[in-house]
Amino acid sequence: MYKDTSVIVGCMRLADKTTSEMARFIHTAVDNGMTWFDHADIYGDGRSEEVFGTALAADSSLNREDLIIQSKCGICRGYYDLSKEHILSAVDGILTRLKTDYLDILLLHRPDALVEPEEVASAFDELERSGKVRSFGVSNHKPAQIELLRKYVKQEILYNQLQFSLPVSNMVANGMEVNMETPGSIDHDGSVLDYCRINDITIQAWSPFQMPAWKGVFIGAPEYEELNHVLNELAEVYDTTVTALAAAWILRHPAGIQIITGTASEDRLCEIKSAENIRLSRKDWYRLYLAAGHPLP
């Protein structure tokens, strides 16, 4: 199981970079201790992987063995497909675009209503046997869906990517508002946070700065005036930025949640990385939680 960093470099928004820009971006990440990169075959219709792979192959100072590269498959235009045939062909396409012989981690991107777990198991076996994939996980899966896979798949499910940020934190809220009739008490995910902790599945938080319903980034947004007020106040106390502080809020949780950056900016990348050096007090963690609109019963 890989777990050498709390910050994973999300590559979703890198499709428009040139080869030289991508090489510089990778170097910035690596030079600042970020060697774990997250891809998906749908990011930029494969362009993000393609440019990344070209930059990596062309730069002899970058060693593939020093990097952890994960990618995801299963989302197609207008439907999801976790059939054996699709998983195998998707991985071949991913490896071709990334110009690498193997993935450190393959994640199933979204649950497929028509999934046949026996086919997933067969695909995982073939990918492991061929050396094309070393570890496996899922994305956006709830406990029962993971349990269904685990009934057939012999490999460990080690990761689960889930949306998580200060405002988008029902994973925490439904556990806090137990036995209440408040909106946050509704369990939208089958207690996935506790389930992952019990089963040693690392949660990777995507869109760590997003508001609910894809309304944009909450930092500086008028919809979250109180949260931004507290972020700015505490940023001075901790001698950091509001972005790093919002990331540190996620990292403070004892589940050991990893953050997927999702930025194309090298400066912002390093800003998020600096969150690893911040440990919020319990009081300040809860203060931010309350300022994001969550009640304490």
C-alpha positions as CSV (number, residue, x, y, z in Angstrom):
1,M,0.0,0.0,0.0
2,Y,1.3,3.4,-1.0
3,K,1.1,6.2,1.6
4,D,4.1,8.4,1.3
5,T,2.3,11.7,1.1
6,S,-0.9,13.4,2.1
7,V,-1.0,15.5,-1.1
8,I,-1.7,13.9,-4.5
9,V,-1.2,15.9,-7.7
10,G,-4.5,15.9,-9.5
11,C,-4.0,16.0,-13.3
12,M,-7.6,16.7,-14.4
13,R,-6.9,20.3,-15.5
14,L,-3.5,19.8,-17.2
15,A,-4.7,18.8,-20.7
16,D,-3.9,22.3,-22.2
17,K,-0.3,22.3,-21.1
18,T,2.5,22.0,-23.6
19,T,5.1,19.3,-23.2
20,S,7.6,21.8,-21.7
21,E,4.9,23.3,-19.4
22,M,4.0,19.8,-18.2
23,A,7.7,18.9,-17.6
24,R,8.1,22.1,-15.5
25,F,4.9,21.3,-13.6
26,I,6.0,17.7,-12.8
27,H,9.5,19.0,-11.7
28,T,7.9,21.6,-9.4
29,A,5.8,18.8,-7.8
30,V,8.7,16.4,-7.4
31,D,11.1,19.0,-6.2
32,N,8.6,19.9,-3.4
33,G,8.0,16.3,-2.4
34,M,4.9,15.5,-4.4
35,T,5.6,12.3,-6.4
36,W,2.0,10.9,-6.5
37,F,0.0,11.8,-9.6
38,D,-3.7,11.2,-10.2
39,H,-5.1,10.7,-13.7
40,A,-8.3,9.4,-15.4
41,D,-8.8,8.3,-18.9
42,I,-11.5,10.9,-19.4
43,Y,-9.4,13.9,-18.3
44,G,-9.2,16.0,-21.4
45,D,-10.4,13.0,-23.3
46,G,-7.1,11.4,-22.6
47,R,-5.0,14.5,-23.4
48,S,-3.9,15.0,-19.8
49,E,-2.4,11.5,-19.7
50,E,-0.9,12.0,-23.2
51,V,0.9,15.2,-22.4
52,F,2.1,13.9,-19.0
53,G,3.5,10.8,-20.6
54,T,5.3,12.7,-23.4
55,A,6.9,15.0,-20.9
56,L,7.9,12.2,-18.6
57,A,9.4,10.1,-21.4
58,A,11.3,13.1,-22.8
59,D,13.0,14.2,-19.6
60,S,15.8,11.8,-18.5
61,S,16.0,13.5,-15.1
62,L,12.6,12.2,-14.2
63,N,12.7,8.6,-13.1
64,R,9.4,6.7,-13.5
65,E,10.3,4.4,-10.6
66,D,10.4,7.4,-8.3
67,L,6.7,8.3,-9.1
68,I,3.4,6.9,-8.0
69,I,1.0,7.1,-11.0
70,Q,-2.6,6.2,-10.6
71,S,-5.4,6.4,-13.1
72,K,-9.1,5.7,-13.3
73,C,-11.4,4.1,-15.8
74,G,-15.1,3.3,-16.3
75,I,-16.7,6.6,-17.4
76,C,-17.7,6.7,-21.0
77,R,-19.7,9.3,-22.9
78,G,-23.3,8.8,-21.8
79,Y,-22.7,5.6,-19.8
80,Y,-20.5,3.7,-17.3
81,D,-18.7,0.5,-18.2
82,L,-16.9,-1.7,-15.7
83,S,-17.0,-4.8,-17.9
84,K,-13.8,-6.9,-18.1
85,E,-13.4,-6.0,-21.8
86,H,-13.6,-2.3,-21.1
87,I,-11.4,-2.3,-18.1
88,L,-8.6,-4.2,-19.9
89,S,-8.8,-2.0,-23.1
90,A,-9.0,1.2,-20.9
91,V,-5.8,0.2,-19.1
92,D,-4.0,-0.5,-22.3
93,G,-5.0,3.0,-23.6
94,I,-3.9,4.6,-20.3
95,L,-0.5,2.9,-20.4
96,T,0.0,3.9,-24.1
97,R,-0.8,7.6,-23.4
98,L,1.3,7.7,-20.2
99,K,4.1,5.9,-22.0
100,T,4.6,3.6,-19.1
101,D,4.6,-0.2,-18.7
102,Y,2.5,-0.2,-15.5
103,L,0.2,1.7,-13.2
104,D,0.9,1.8,-9.5
105,I,-2.8,2.1,-8.8
106,L,-6.0,1.6,-10.9
107,L,-9.3,3.0,-9.6
108,L,-12.8,2.2,-10.8
109,H,-14.0,5.7,-11.5
110,R,-17.8,5.4,-10.8
111,P,-20.1,2.6,-9.8
112,D,-21.6,0.9,-12.9
113,A,-25.3,-0.2,-12.4
114,L,-24.6,-3.1,-14.7
115,V,-21.4,-4.2,-13.1
116,E,-20.7,-7.9,-12.9
117,P,-18.2,-8.2,-10.0
118,E,-16.9,-11.5,-11.4
119,E,-15.8,-9.7,-14.5
120,V,-14.0,-7.0,-12.4
121,A,-12.3,-9.8,-10.5
122,S,-11.2,-11.5,-13.7
123,A,-9.9,-8.1,-15.1
124,F,-8.0,-7.4,-11.9
125,D,-6.4,-10.8,-12.0
126,E,-5.2,-10.4,-15.6
127,L,-3.9,-6.9,-14.9
128,E,-2.0,-8.0,-11.8
129,R,-0.6,-11.1,-13.5
130,S,0.6,-9.2,-16.5
131,G,2.2,-6.6,-14.3
132,K,0.2,-3.8,-15.8
133,V,-1.4,-2.7,-12.5
134,R,0.2,-3.1,-9.0
135,S,-2.6,-2.0,-6.7
136,F,-6.4,-1.3,-6.9
137,G,-9.1,0.9,-5.6
138,V,-12.3,2.6,-6.3
139,S,-13.8,6.1,-6.6
140,N,-17.2,7.4,-5.5
141,H,-18.2,4.0,-4.1
142,K,-20.2,3.4,-1.0
143,P,-19.6,0.5,1.5
144,A,-22.1,-2.0,0.0
145,Q,-20.7,-1.5,-3.5
146,I,-17.2,-2.1,-2.2
147,E,-18.4,-5.2,-0.3
148,L,-19.9,-6.6,-3.4
149,L,-16.6,-6.2,-5.2
150,R,-14.7,-7.7,-2.3
151,K,-16.8,-10.8,-2.5
152,Y,-15.2,-11.7,-5.8
153,V,-12.0,-9.6,-6.1
154,K,-9.0,-11.2,-4.4
155,Q,-6.9,-8.1,-4.5
156,E,-7.3,-5.6,-1.6
157,I,-9.4,-2.5,-2.3
158,L,-7.0,0.1,-0.9
159,Y,-8.4,3.5,-1.9
160,N,-11.7,5.3,-2.4
161,Q,-11.8,8.7,-4.0
162,L,-14.7,10.8,-2.5
163,Q,-15.7,14.5,-2.8
164,F,-14.8,16.2,0.5
165,S,-14.3,19.8,1.6
166,L,-15.3,22.1,4.4
167,P,-18.8,22.7,3.0
168,V,-19.1,19.3,1.3
169,S,-18.6,17.1,4.4
170,N,-21.7,15.0,4.9
171,M,-19.2,12.1,5.6
172,V,-18.5,13.9,8.9
173,A,-21.9,15.6,9.5
174,N,-24.0,12.5,9.4
175,G,-21.9,10.9,12.0
176,M,-22.1,14.1,14.2
177,E,-25.8,14.5,13.9
178,V,-26.8,11.0,14.8
179,N,-30.4,10.5,15.9
180,M,-31.3,14.1,14.8
181,E,-33.8,15.4,12.3
182,T,-31.4,17.9,10.8
183,P,-30.4,17.9,7.1
184,G,-26.9,16.8,8.0
185,S,-28.1,13.7,9.8
186,I,-29.1,12.2,6.5
187,D,-26.6,9.5,5.6
188,H,-25.9,9.9,1.9
189,D,-23.1,7.4,1.6
190,G,-23.7,4.5,3.9
191,S,-21.3,5.7,6.6
192,V,-18.4,5.4,4.1
193,L,-16.0,7.3,6.3
194,D,-16.2,4.9,9.2
195,Y,-16.3,1.9,6.8
196,C,-13.1,3.0,5.1
197,R,-11.4,3.5,8.5
198,I,-12.5,0.0,9.7
199,N,-11.3,-1.6,6.5
200,D,-8.0,0.3,6.1
201,I,-9.2,2.0,2.9
202,T,-7.5,5.3,2.4
203,I,-9.9,8.1,1.3
204,Q,-8.6,10.5,-1.3
205,A,-10.5,13.8,-1.2
206,W,-11.3,15.3,-4.6
207,S,-12.5,18.9,-5.1
208,P,-11.2,19.9,-1.6
209,F,-12.1,23.5,-2.2
210,Q,-15.5,23.1,-3.8
211,M,-18.9,24.4,-2.7
212,P,-21.9,22.0,-2.9
213,A,-23.7,21.5,-6.2
214,W,-20.6,22.5,-8.2
215,K,-21.1,26.2,-7.5
216,G,-17.4,26.9,-7.5
217,V,-14.6,27.4,-5.0
218,F,-15.8,28.5,-1.5
219,I,-12.6,30.5,-0.8
220,G,-13.6,34.1,-1.3
221,A,-17.2,33.2,-2.2
222,P,-20.0,35.4,-0.8
223,E,-22.1,32.3,-0.1
224,Y,-19.6,31.4,2.6
225,E,-18.9,34.8,4.2
226,E,-18.5,33.5,7.8
227,L,-16.3,30.6,6.7
228,N,-14.0,33.0,4.8
229,H,-13.9,35.3,7.8
230,V,-12.7,32.6,10.1
231,L,-10.3,31.2,7.5
232,N,-8.7,34.7,7.1
233,E,-8.5,35.1,10.9
234,L,-7.0,31.7,11.5
235,A,-4.6,32.1,8.5
236,E,-2.9,34.9,10.5
237,V,-2.8,32.9,13.6
238,Y,-1.1,29.9,11.8
239,D,1.0,32.2,9.6
240,T,-0.3,30.6,6.4
241,T,-2.8,31.1,3.6
242,V,-6.5,30.4,3.6
243,T,-6.0,27.7,0.9
244,A,-3.4,25.9,3.0
245,L,-5.6,26.2,6.0
246,A,-8.7,24.7,4.2
247,A,-6.5,21.8,3.1
248,A,-5.1,21.4,6.6
249,W,-8.7,21.0,7.9
250,I,-9.0,17.9,5.8
251,L,-5.6,16.6,6.8
252,R,-6.3,17.0,10.5
253,H,-8.9,14.3,10.4
254,P,-7.5,11.1,12.0
255,A,-8.7,9.0,9.1
256,G,-5.5,10.0,7.2
257,I,-7.4,11.4,4.3
258,Q,-5.3,12.4,1.3
259,I,-5.9,15.5,-0.8
260,I,-6.1,15.6,-4.6
261,T,-4.9,19.0,-5.6
262,G,-6.7,19.5,-9.0
263,T,-4.8,22.8,-9.8
264,A,-2.8,23.7,-12.9
265,S,-0.9,26.4,-11.0
266,E,2.5,25.5,-9.7
267,D,2.3,28.2,-6.9
268,R,-1.1,26.9,-5.8
269,L,0.3,23.4,-5.9
270,C,3.0,24.3,-3.4
271,E,0.6,26.3,-1.3
272,I,-1.6,23.2,-0.8
273,K,1.5,21.1,-0.1
274,S,2.4,23.4,2.8
275,A,-0.8,22.2,4.6
276,E,1.2,19.2,5.7
277,N,3.1,21.4,8.1
278,I,-0.1,22.7,9.8
279,R,-1.8,20.9,12.6
280,L,-5.1,22.6,13.6
281,S,-6.1,22.5,17.2
282,R,-9.3,20.7,18.0
283,K,-11.0,24.0,18.8
284,D,-10.0,25.6,15.5
285,W,-11.0,22.5,13.5
286,Y,-14.5,22.7,15.0
287,R,-14.6,26.4,14.6
288,L,-14.1,26.0,10.8
289,Y,-16.6,23.2,10.7
290,L,-19.3,25.4,12.3
291,A,-18.4,28.3,10.1
292,A,-19.0,26.1,7.1
293,G,-22.6,25.8,8.2
294,H,-22.6,22.6,10.1
295,P,-24.4,22.5,13.5
296,L,-23.3,20.8,16.6
297,P,-26.3,19.0,18.1
